[in-house]
Amino acid sequence: MNHPFRRTCREVAALVLAREDRTLNPAERLAVRIHFLVCKACPIFAQEVQTMRHALGSWRHYSEQDEDHPLS
């Protein structure tokens, strides 16, 4: 019998990426949290995704500033 909150690393990675675009439903959020308790790699992956999101946000901010003030 498959437990509804037992997810593989591949499934959790997909949910981590999906939550960048949408709000996970309560069952998905719980499944991710439970998985994070037993897996060492997936929380690291989630942190890396968050780091990339912040870095891209910073890059967009600097990119928009460059368009406002060209160096020519």
C-alpha positions as CSV (number, residue, x, y, z in Angstrom):
1,M,0.0,0.0,0.0
2,N,1.3,3.4,-1.0
3,H,1.1,6.0,1.7
4,P,-0.2,9.3,0.3
5,F,2.5,11.4,2.1
6,R,5.4,9.1,1.2
7,R,7.2,10.6,-1.8
8,T,10.4,9.8,-3.7
9,C,13.2,12.4,-4.0
10,R,12.3,12.9,-7.6
11,E,8.7,13.7,-6.6
12,V,9.7,16.0,-3.9
13,A,12.2,17.8,-6.2
14,A,9.3,18.3,-8.6
15,L,7.2,19.8,-5.8
16,V,10.0,22.1,-4.7
17,L,10.2,23.4,-8.3
18,A,6.5,23.6,-8.6
19,R,6.1,25.8,-5.5
20,E,8.1,28.4,-7.4
21,D,5.1,28.8,-9.7
22,R,2.1,27.8,-7.6
23,T,1.0,27.3,-4.0
24,L,1.2,23.6,-3.1
25,N,-2.0,22.1,-1.6
26,P,-1.9,21.1,2.0
27,A,-1.2,17.4,1.3
28,E,1.7,18.3,-1.0
29,R,3.2,20.7,1.6
30,L,2.9,17.9,4.3
31,A,4.5,15.3,2.0
32,V,7.4,17.7,1.4
33,R,7.9,18.4,5.1
34,I,7.7,14.7,6.0
35,H,10.2,13.9,3.3
36,F,12.6,16.6,4.5
37,L,12.7,14.9,7.9
38,V,14.0,11.7,6.5
39,C,16.1,12.9,3.6
40,K,19.4,14.8,3.8
41,A,19.7,15.7,0.1
42,C,16.2,17.2,-0.7
43,P,16.4,20.1,1.9
44,I,19.8,21.0,0.4
45,F,18.2,21.0,-3.1
46,A,15.4,23.2,-1.8
47,Q,17.9,25.7,-0.3
48,E,19.8,25.8,-3.6
49,V,16.6,26.6,-5.5
50,Q,15.9,29.4,-3.0
51,T,19.5,30.7,-3.5
52,M,19.0,30.7,-7.2
53,R,15.7,32.5,-6.9
54,H,17.3,35.2,-4.8
55,A,20.3,35.5,-7.2
56,L,18.0,35.8,-10.2
57,G,16.0,38.5,-8.4
58,S,19.1,40.5,-7.7
59,W,20.3,40.1,-11.3
60,R,16.9,41.3,-12.6
61,H,17.2,44.3,-10.3
62,Y,20.7,45.2,-11.6
63,S,19.7,44.5,-15.1
64,E,16.7,46.9,-14.9
65,Q,19.0,49.6,-13.4
66,D,21.4,49.2,-16.4
67,E,18.6,49.8,-18.8
68,D,17.7,53.0,-16.9
69,H,21.3,54.2,-17.0
70,P,23.2,53.1,-20.1
71,L,27.0,53.5,-20.1
72,S,27.1,55.1,-23.6
